[in-house]
Amino acid sequence: MKKIIEERKDIVFYLIVYPLKNQPQAYEKSKSILCEKSLALLEEAFEKKLIPKPRCETSAVDENIKLAQKTRYQGCSLRHSPRWKNLPRIPRCQNPDQSHRE
């Protein structure tokens, strides 16, 4: 993703921060990432580094959870989700546990 952003200014990535249910601190980490609007914090979370507690109140995580429920999203990266099969050249998710780390 970083390489594409560097090379192509006409492409935009939209990230929906969604806490996985099997990760105990995921909700608070998601809030922190969204409060700080920080890609660096997102990367640190994927690297399993400590993330500071949220410094704001936001309903964005709850809204993302509602969106996930509405679209039946279950934790597999959307770029791999069969529900988004209309996107060109997107492989289906084989292992939801690892897909969010790619």
DRENDREN-735677 format. One record per residue: residue number from 0; residue in one letter; chain; x, y, z of N, C-alpha, C in turn. Coordinates in steps of 0.2 Angstrom, whole numbers, plus 5000, padded with zeros to 4 digits. Atoms other than C-alpha are relative to their C-alpha. Example, Ala and Ser with C-alpha at 12.3 -4.5 7.8 and 13.67 -1.06 7.14 Angstrom:
% residues 2
<torkol nr="0" rest="a" kette="A" n_u="5004" n_v="4994" n_w="5000" ca_u="5062" ca_v="4978" ca_w="5039" c_u="5004" c_v="5006" c_w="5000"/>
<torkol nr="1" rest="s" kette="A" n_u="4996" n_v="4994" n_w="4999" ca_u="5068" ca_v="4995" ca_w="5036" c_u="4996" c_v="5005" c_w="5003"/>
END
This chain:
% residues 102
<torkol nr="0" rest="m" kette="A" n_u="5004" n_v="4994" n_w="5000" ca_u="5000" ca_v="5000" ca_w="5000" c_u="5004" c_v="5006" c_w="5000"/>
<torkol nr="1" rest="k" kette="A" n_u="4996" n_v="4994" n_w="5000" ca_u="5014" ca_v="5012" ca_w="5004" c_u="5003" c_v="5001" c_w="4994"/>
<torkol nr="2" rest="k" kette="A" n_u="4996" n_v="4999" n_w="5006" ca_u="5023" ca_v="5009" ca_w="4988" c_u="4995" c_v="5003" c_w="4995"/>
<torkol nr="3" rest="i" kette="A" n_u="5005" n_v="4997" n_w="5005" ca_u="5007" ca_v="5012" ca_w="4978" c_u="4999" c_v="5007" c_w="5001"/>
<torkol nr="4" rest="i" kette="A" n_u="5001" n_v="4993" n_w="4998" ca_u="5004" ca_v="5028" ca_w="4988" c_u="5006" c_v="5005" c_w="4997"/>
<torkol nr="5" rest="e" kette="A" n_u="4994" n_v="4996" n_w="5002" ca_u="5022" ca_v="5034" ca_w="4984" c_u="5000" c_v="5001" c_w="4992"/>
<torkol nr="6" rest="e" kette="A" n_u="5000" n_v="5000" n_w="5008" ca_u="5020" ca_v="5030" ca_w="4965" c_u="4994" c_v="5003" c_w="4997"/>
<torkol nr="7" rest="r" kette="A" n_u="5006" n_v="4998" n_w="5004" ca_u="5002" ca_v="5034" ca_w="4961" c_u="4996" c_v="5005" c_w="5004"/>
<torkol nr="8" rest="k" kette="A" n_u="5004" n_v="4995" n_w="4996" ca_u="4994" ca_v="5050" ca_w="4967" c_u="4993" c_v="5000" c_w="4998"/>
<torkol nr="9" rest="d" kette="A" n_u="5007" n_v="5001" n_w="5002" ca_u="4978" ca_v="5045" ca_w="4958" c_u="4996" c_v="4995" c_w="5004"/>
<torkol nr="10" rest="i" kette="A" n_u="5003" n_v="5005" n_w="4997" ca_u="4974" ca_v="5031" ca_w="4970" c_u="4999" c_v="5002" c_w="5008"/>
<torkol nr="11" rest="v" kette="A" n_u="5001" n_v="4999" n_w="4993" ca_u="4966" ca_v="5032" ca_w="4987" c_u="4998" c_v="4994" c_w="5004"/>
<torkol nr="12" rest="f" kette="A" n_u="5002" n_v="5006" n_w="4996" ca_u="4964" ca_v="5019" ca_w="5001" c_u="4996" c_v="5003" c_w="5005"/>
<torkol nr="13" rest="y" kette="A" n_u="5004" n_v="4998" n_w="4994" ca_u="4950" ca_v="5020" ca_w="5013" c_u="5001" c_v="4994" c_w="5005"/>
<torkol nr="14" rest="l" kette="A" n_u="5000" n_v="5005" n_w="4995" ca_u="4953" ca_v="5011" ca_w="5029" c_u="4995" c_v="5001" c_w="5005"/>
<torkol nr="15" rest="i" kette="A" n_u="5006" n_v="5000" n_w="4995" ca_u="4939" ca_v="5006" ca_w="5041" c_u="5003" c_v="4996" c_w="5006"/>
<torkol nr="16" rest="v" kette="A" n_u="4997" n_v="5003" n_w="4994" ca_u="4946" ca_v="5002" ca_w="5058" c_u="4995" c_v="4997" c_w="5004"/>
<torkol nr="17" rest="y" kette="A" n_u="5005" n_v="5004" n_w="4997" ca_u="4937" ca_v="4988" ca_w="5065" c_u="5004" c_v="4995" c_w="5005"/>
<torkol nr="18" rest="p" kette="A" n_u="4997" n_v="5004" n_w="4994" ca_u="4941" ca_v="4979" ca_w="5082" c_u="4998" c_v="4992" c_w="4999"/>
<torkol nr="19" rest="l" kette="A" n_u="5001" n_v="5007" n_w="5000" ca_u="4943" ca_v="4960" ca_w="5080" c_u="4997" c_v="4997" c_w="5007"/>
<torkol nr="20" rest="k" kette="A" n_u="5003" n_v="5002" n_w="4993" ca_u="4932" ca_v="4951" ca_w="5094" c_u="5005" c_v="4996" c_w="5004"/>
<torkol nr="21" rest="n" kette="A" n_u="4996" n_v="5004" n_w="4996" ca_u="4946" ca_v="4939" ca_w="5098" c_u="5007" c_v="5003" c_w="5003"/>
<torkol nr="22" rest="q" kette="A" n_u="4995" n_v="4996" n_w="4998" ca_u="4958" ca_v="4953" ca_w="5102" c_u="4998" c_v="5004" c_w="5006"/>
<torkol nr="23" rest="p" kette="A" n_u="5003" n_v="4997" n_w="4994" ca_u="4955" ca_v="4959" ca_w="5120" c_u="5001" c_v="5008" c_w="5000"/>
<torkol nr="24" rest="q" kette="A" n_u="4999" n_v="4993" n_w="5000" ca_u="4962" ca_v="4977" ca_w="5118" c_u="4999" c_v="5003" c_w="4993"/>
<torkol nr="25" rest="a" kette="A" n_u="5001" n_v="4998" n_w="5007" ca_u="4957" ca_v="4979" ca_w="5100" c_u="4995" c_v="5006" c_w="5000"/>
<torkol nr="26" rest="y" kette="A" n_u="5005" n_v="4994" n_w="5000" ca_u="4942" ca_v="4991" ca_w="5104" c_u="5004" c_v="5007" c_w="5002"/>
<torkol nr="27" rest="e" kette="A" n_u="4997" n_v="4994" n_w="4997" ca_u="4953" ca_v="5003" ca_w="5114" c_u="5006" c_v="5002" c_w="4995"/>
<torkol nr="28" rest="k" kette="A" n_u="4995" n_v="4998" n_w="5005" ca_u="4967" ca_v="5002" ca_w="5101" c_u="4997" c_v="5003" c_w="4994"/>
<torkol nr="29" rest="s" kette="A" n_u="5003" n_v="4997" n_w="5006" ca_u="4955" ca_v="5006" ca_w="5087" c_u="4998" c_v="5007" c_w="5002"/>
<torkol nr="30" rest="k" kette="A" n_u="5001" n_v="4993" n_w="4998" ca_u="4949" ca_v="5021" ca_w="5097" c_u="5006" c_v="5005" c_w="5000"/>
<torkol nr="31" rest="s" kette="A" n_u="4993" n_v="4996" n_w="5000" ca_u="4967" ca_v="5027" ca_w="5099" c_u="5002" c_v="5002" c_w="4993"/>
<torkol nr="32" rest="i" kette="A" n_u="4998" n_v="4999" n_w="5007" ca_u="4971" ca_v="5025" ca_w="5081" c_u="4995" c_v="5006" c_w="4997"/>
<torkol nr="33" rest="l" kette="A" n_u="5005" n_v="4995" n_w="5003" ca_u="4955" ca_v="5035" ca_w="5076" c_u="5001" c_v="5007" c_w="5003"/>
<torkol nr="34" rest="c" kette="A" n_u="4999" n_v="4994" n_w="4996" ca_u="4957" ca_v="5048" ca_w="5089" c_u="5006" c_v="5004" c_w="4997"/>
<torkol nr="35" rest="e" kette="A" n_u="4994" n_v="4997" n_w="5002" ca_u="4975" ca_v="5052" ca_w="5083" c_u="5000" c_v="5000" c_w="4993"/>
<torkol nr="36" rest="k" kette="A" n_u="5000" n_v="5000" n_w="5007" ca_u="4971" ca_v="5049" ca_w="5065" c_u="5007" c_v="4998" c_w="4997"/>
<torkol nr="37" rest="s" kette="A" n_u="4993" n_v="5002" n_w="5001" ca_u="4988" ca_v="5040" ca_w="5064" c_u="5001" c_v="4994" c_w="4997"/>
<torkol nr="38" rest="l" kette="A" n_u="4998" n_v="5006" n_w="5003" ca_u="4994" ca_v="5028" ca_w="5052" c_u="5006" c_v="4996" c_w="5003"/>
<torkol nr="39" rest="a" kette="A" n_u="4995" n_v="5003" n_w="4996" ca_u="5009" ca_v="5026" ca_w="5062" c_u="4998" c_v="4995" c_w="5006"/>
<torkol nr="40" rest="l" kette="A" n_u="5003" n_v="5004" n_w="4995" ca_u="4999" ca_v="5020" ca_w="5077" c_u="4997" c_v="4993" c_w="4997"/>
<torkol nr="41" rest="l" kette="A" n_u="5003" n_v="5006" n_w="5003" ca_u="4990" ca_v="5008" ca_w="5065" c_u="5005" c_v="4995" c_w="4999"/>
<torkol nr="42" rest="e" kette="A" n_u="4994" n_v="5005" n_w="5001" ca_u="5007" ca_v="5000" ca_w="5060" c_u="5002" c_v="4998" c_w="5006"/>
<torkol nr="43" rest="e" kette="A" n_u="4998" n_v="5003" n_w="4994" ca_u="5012" ca_v="4999" ca_w="5078" c_u="4996" c_v="4995" c_w="5003"/>
<torkol nr="44" rest="a" kette="A" n_u="5005" n_v="5005" n_w="4998" ca_u="4996" ca_v="4990" ca_w="5082" c_u="5002" c_v="4993" c_w="4997"/>
<torkol nr="45" rest="f" kette="A" n_u="4999" n_v="5006" n_w="5004" ca_u="5000" ca_v="4977" ca_w="5068" c_u="5007" c_v="4997" c_w="5002"/>
<torkol nr="46" rest="e" kette="A" n_u="4993" n_v="5002" n_w="4998" ca_u="5018" ca_v="4976" ca_w="5075" c_u="4999" c_v="4997" c_w="5008"/>
<torkol nr="47" rest="k" kette="A" n_u="5001" n_v="5001" n_w="4993" ca_u="5010" ca_v="4972" ca_w="5092" c_u="5004" c_v="5004" c_w="5006"/>
<torkol nr="48" rest="k" kette="A" n_u="4997" n_v="4995" n_w="4996" ca_u="5018" ca_v="4987" ca_w="5100" c_u="4994" c_v="5003" c_w="5005"/>
<torkol nr="49" rest="l" kette="A" n_u="5004" n_v="4997" n_w="4995" ca_u="5010" ca_v="4996" ca_w="5115" c_u="4997" c_v="5006" c_w="4997"/>
<torkol nr="50" rest="i" kette="A" n_u="5003" n_v="4994" n_w="5003" ca_u="4997" ca_v="5009" ca_w="5109" c_u="4997" c_v="5004" c_w="5006"/>
<torkol nr="51" rest="p" kette="A" n_u="5003" n_v="4996" n_w="4994" ca_u="4992" ca_v="5023" ca_w="5121" c_u="4992" c_v="5000" c_w="5000"/>
<torkol nr="52" rest="k" kette="A" n_u="5007" n_v="5000" n_w="4999" ca_u="4975" ca_v="5024" ca_w="5128" c_u="4997" c_v="5006" c_w="4996"/>
<torkol nr="53" rest="p" kette="A" n_u="5003" n_v="4995" n_w="5004" ca_u="4962" ca_v="5035" ca_w="5118" c_u="5000" c_v="5007" c_w="5003"/>
<torkol nr="54" rest="r" kette="A" n_u="5000" n_v="4993" n_w="4997" ca_u="4964" ca_v="5054" ca_w="5121" c_u="4994" c_v="5004" c_w="4998"/>
<torkol nr="55" rest="c" kette="A" n_u="5006" n_v="4996" n_w="5002" ca_u="4947" ca_v="5058" ca_w="5114" c_u="4994" c_v="4995" c_w="5001"/>
<torkol nr="56" rest="e" kette="A" n_u="5006" n_v="5004" n_w="5000" ca_u="4929" ca_v="5052" ca_w="5114" c_u="4998" c_v="4999" c_w="4992"/>
<torkol nr="57" rest="t" kette="A" n_u="5002" n_v="5001" n_w="5007" ca_u="4923" ca_v="5045" ca_w="5097" c_u="4995" c_v="4994" c_w="4999"/>
<torkol nr="58" rest="s" kette="A" n_u="5004" n_v="5005" n_w="5001" ca_u="4909" ca_v="5035" ca_w="5091" c_u="5002" c_v="4996" c_w="4993"/>
<torkol nr="59" rest="a" kette="A" n_u="4998" n_v="5003" n_w="5006" ca_u="4918" ca_v="5030" ca_w="5075" c_u="5001" c_v="4992" c_w="5000"/>
<torkol nr="60" rest="v" kette="A" n_u="4999" n_v="5008" n_w="5000" ca_u="4923" ca_v="5012" ca_w="5081" c_u="4993" c_v="4997" c_w="5001"/>
<torkol nr="61" rest="d" kette="A" n_u="5006" n_v="5003" n_w="4999" ca_u="4905" ca_v="5009" ca_w="5086" c_u="4996" c_v="5000" c_w="4993"/>
<torkol nr="62" rest="e" kette="A" n_u="5003" n_v="5000" n_w="5007" ca_u="4899" ca_v="5015" ca_w="5069" c_u="5003" c_v="4995" c_w="4995"/>
<torkol nr="63" rest="n" kette="A" n_u="4996" n_v="5005" n_w="5005" ca_u="4912" ca_v="5004" ca_w="5060" c_u="4997" c_v="4993" c_w="5002"/>
<torkol nr="64" rest="i" kette="A" n_u="5003" n_v="5006" n_w="4998" ca_u="4905" ca_v="4989" ca_w="5071" c_u="4993" c_v="4999" c_w="4997"/>
<torkol nr="65" rest="k" kette="A" n_u="5007" n_v="5000" n_w="5003" ca_u="4887" ca_v="4993" ca_w="5065" c_u="5000" c_v="4999" c_w="4993"/>
<torkol nr="66" rest="l" kette="A" n_u="4999" n_v="5001" n_w="5007" ca_u="4893" ca_v="4994" ca_w="5047" c_u="5002" c_v="4993" c_w="4999"/>
<torkol nr="67" rest="a" kette="A" n_u="4998" n_v="5007" n_w="5001" ca_u="4901" ca_v="4977" ca_w="5049" c_u="4995" c_v="4995" c_w="5001"/>
<torkol nr="68" rest="q" kette="A" n_u="5005" n_v="5004" n_w="4999" ca_u="4886" ca_v="4970" ca_w="5056" c_u="4995" c_v="5000" c_w="4994"/>
<torkol nr="69" rest="k" kette="A" n_u="5005" n_v="4999" n_w="5006" ca_u="4875" ca_v="4977" ca_w="5042" c_u="5003" c_v="4997" c_w="4994"/>
<torkol nr="70" rest="t" kette="A" n_u="4997" n_v="5003" n_w="5006" ca_u="4887" ca_v="4971" ca_w="5029" c_u="5002" c_v="4992" c_w="5001"/>
<torkol nr="71" rest="r" kette="A" n_u="4998" n_v="5007" n_w="4998" ca_u="4890" ca_v="4954" ca_w="5038" c_u="5008" c_v="4999" c_w="5000"/>
<torkol nr="72" rest="y" kette="A" n_u="4993" n_v="5000" n_w="5000" ca_u="4909" ca_v="4958" ca_w="5039" c_u="5002" c_v="4996" c_w="5006"/>
<torkol nr="73" rest="q" kette="A" n_u="4998" n_v="5004" n_w="4995" ca_u="4918" ca_v="4946" ca_w="5050" c_u="5007" c_v="5000" c_w="5002"/>
<torkol nr="74" rest="g" kette="A" n_u="4993" n_v="5000" n_w="4998" ca_u="4936" ca_v="4951" ca_w="5052" c_u="5005" c_v="4999" c_w="4994"/>
<torkol nr="75" rest="c" kette="A" n_u="4996" n_v="5002" n_w="5005" ca_u="4943" ca_v="4946" ca_w="5035" c_u="5001" c_v="5007" c_w="4996"/>
<torkol nr="76" rest="s" kette="A" n_u="4999" n_v="4994" n_w="5003" ca_u="4951" ca_v="4961" ca_w="5026" c_u="4995" c_v="5000" c_w="4994"/>
<torkol nr="77" rest="l" kette="A" n_u="5005" n_v="4999" n_w="5005" ca_u="4938" ca_v="4968" ca_w="5014" c_u="5003" c_v="4999" c_w="4993"/>
<torkol nr="78" rest="r" kette="A" n_u="4997" n_v="5001" n_w="5007" ca_u="4950" ca_v="4967" ca_w="4999" c_u="5000" c_v="4993" c_w="4999"/>
<torkol nr="79" rest="h" kette="A" n_u="5000" n_v="5007" n_w="5001" ca_u="4949" ca_v="4948" ca_w="5002" c_u="4993" c_v="4997" c_w="5001"/>
<torkol nr="80" rest="s" kette="A" n_u="5006" n_v="5002" n_w="4998" ca_u="4931" ca_v="4947" ca_w="5006" c_u="4996" c_v="4998" c_w="4994"/>
<torkol nr="81" rest="p" kette="A" n_u="5005" n_v="5002" n_w="5006" ca_u="4919" ca_v="4937" ca_w="4994" c_u="4995" c_v="5005" c_w="4999"/>
<torkol nr="82" rest="r" kette="A" n_u="5006" n_v="4996" n_w="5000" ca_u="4906" ca_v="4950" ca_w="4998" c_u="5002" c_v="5006" c_w="4995"/>
<torkol nr="83" rest="w" kette="A" n_u="4997" n_v="4994" n_w="5004" ca_u="4917" ca_v="4963" ca_w="4988" c_u="5003" c_v="4997" c_w="4993"/>
<torkol nr="84" rest="k" kette="A" n_u="4997" n_v="5003" n_w="5006" ca_u="4920" ca_v="4951" ca_w="4973" c_u="4999" c_v="5004" c_w="4994"/>
<torkol nr="85" rest="n" kette="A" n_u="5000" n_v="4996" n_w="5006" ca_u="4915" ca_v="4964" ca_w="4961" c_u="5006" c_v="5005" c_w="4999"/>
<torkol nr="86" rest="l" kette="A" n_u="4993" n_v="4996" n_w="5001" ca_u="4932" ca_v="4973" ca_w="4964" c_u="5004" c_v="4996" c_w="4996"/>
<torkol nr="87" rest="p" kette="A" n_u="4996" n_v="5004" n_w="5005" ca_u="4944" ca_v="4968" ca_w="4950" c_u="5006" c_v="4997" c_w="5003"/>
<torkol nr="88" rest="r" kette="A" n_u="4994" n_v="5003" n_w="4998" ca_u="4958" ca_v="4956" ca_w="4954" c_u="5001" c_v="5000" c_w="5007"/>
<torkol nr="89" rest="i" kette="A" n_u="4999" n_v="5000" n_w="4993" ca_u="4955" ca_v="4954" ca_w="4972" c_u="4999" c_v="4993" c_w="5002"/>
<torkol nr="90" rest="p" kette="A" n_u="5000" n_v="5007" n_w="4998" ca_u="4959" ca_v="4937" ca_w="4979" c_u="4995" c_v="4999" c_w="5006"/>
<torkol nr="91" rest="r" kette="A" n_u="5004" n_v="5001" n_w="4995" ca_u="4947" ca_v="4929" ca_w="4991" c_u="5004" c_v="4998" c_w="5007"/>
<torkol nr="92" rest="c" kette="A" n_u="4997" n_v="5001" n_w="4993" ca_u="4952" ca_v="4927" ca_w="5010" c_u="5000" c_v="4993" c_w="5001"/>
<torkol nr="93" rest="q" kette="A" n_u="4999" n_v="5007" n_w="4998" ca_u="4959" ca_v="4910" ca_w="5014" c_u="5001" c_v="4999" c_w="5007"/>
<torkol nr="94" rest="n" kette="A" n_u="4998" n_v="5001" n_w="4993" ca_u="4965" ca_v="4913" ca_w="5032" c_u="4999" c_v="5007" c_w="5003"/>
<torkol nr="95" rest="p" kette="A" n_u="5002" n_v="4993" n_w="4997" ca_u="4956" ca_v="4928" ca_w="5041" c_u="5005" c_v="5002" c_w="5005"/>
<torkol nr="96" rest="d" kette="A" n_u="4995" n_v="4998" n_w="4995" ca_u="4969" ca_v="4927" ca_w="5055" c_u="5006" c_v="5003" c_w="4997"/>
<torkol nr="97" rest="q" kette="A" n_u="4994" n_v="4997" n_w="5002" ca_u="4983" ca_v="4932" ca_w="5044" c_u="4999" c_v="5006" c_w="4994"/>
<torkol nr="98" rest="s" kette="A" n_u="5001" n_v="4995" n_w="5006" ca_u="4975" ca_v="4943" ca_w="5030" c_u="5000" c_v="5007" c_w="5002"/>
<torkol nr="99" rest="h" kette="A" n_u="4999" n_v="4993" n_w="4997" ca_u="4975" ca_v="4959" ca_w="5041" c_u="5007" c_v="5002" c_w="5001"/>
<torkol nr="100" rest="r" kette="A" n_u="4993" n_v="4998" n_w="4999" ca_u="4993" ca_v="4958" ca_w="5042" c_u="5004" c_v="5001" c_w="4994"/>
<torkol nr="101" rest="e" kette="A" n_u="4997" n_v="4999" n_w="5006" ca_u="4997" ca_v="4958" ca_w="5024" c_u="5002" c_v="5007" c_w="4998"/>
END
